[in-house]
């Protein structure tokens, strides 16, 4: 072990640790009953009882996050889901990113629904709620948050109480205040969709038989109504639409009619779940699976391979190897004493290596959600 230098030299104790202690610091070891070393070990006196010193206290600097962070995509499908690794960050930061993806990455969603007619069996409130949950495929960065025309100021009620109230003046003031508080809808903060579907009986042009049309109301029946310069802006790109045209909203019988106009605004999942861009966002620690070369007496390699339901183990040159450690779900079959391999296999989790899994609802590509979560975290740190 290197000789410790005096504090007067400007250098403290050595930063390196023996292999056994380094494993305690970086890996959560798992046994049949419970995990070991799950706590963080970054303070300088963590290993003082073992006679070792570790200078691991580091201040979080935002500008140094990206160089220290390692990210590698593992899989993805159609932009709707992605699995990737993130290494080099603390659990608190990983969980902050997960929570931001769930609740603070903005999207567009329908907030107001104005019905002009609804003769279906679904009440207006329930149908409006179903419409509000439809994910809209549009970049929320193109829009601003909806705000009122003025900010409310504190009102001195004691001064007004000293004077007799004029009913006509009070009503006029209340009406003026209500008009001023109406949000300012514009092409920069609002999307408008309209729906007009009636179930009617028509004659089939091929068979000549009469049949009912529009017995089902789908998300594809909505029509986008451009506001202001929106039609020009989306002339050379995909216009705003719902993620799928086959989301069922209601069933109609002959003569029933639904007509409404919907207003979509920008929001975040913290306000309502319909604004959340993900179906789920989660992470797990990277599995650490190690196999000894020597098997217990009376045990075969085939027994150990067949013991794992996730196919983690394989046989190479007559020896068992952990071919697919990422598949490990910590079922612990391989280390249970009754199976006889508890001294052969060691399983654990790497503490600062996370496997993130993001499933987008389709409004924003899954790989963009994580990047936007980093932007939100950056803005929070700047405040």
Secondary structure, DSSP 4 states (H G I P E B T S, - for coil): -PPPPPGGGT--S-----HHHHHHHHEEEE-SS-EES-S---STTTTGGGT----------GGGHHHH-EEEEEEEETTTEEEEEEES--HHHHHHHHHHHHHTS-EEEEEEEEEEEE-SSS-HHHHHHHHHTSPEES-GGGS----BSS------HHHHHTS---HHHHHHHHHHHHHHTSB---TTT-EEEEEEEE-EEEE-TTT--EEEE--EEEGGG-EEE--TTHHHHTTTSPPPEES-S--EEEE--TT-EEEEEEEEEEE-TTT-GGG-SEEEEEEEEEEEEEE-SSPPTT--HHHHHHH-TT--EEEETTEEEES-GGG-----GGG-GGGT-TTTEEEEEEEEEEEEEEEE-SSS-HHHHHHHHHHHHHHHHH-
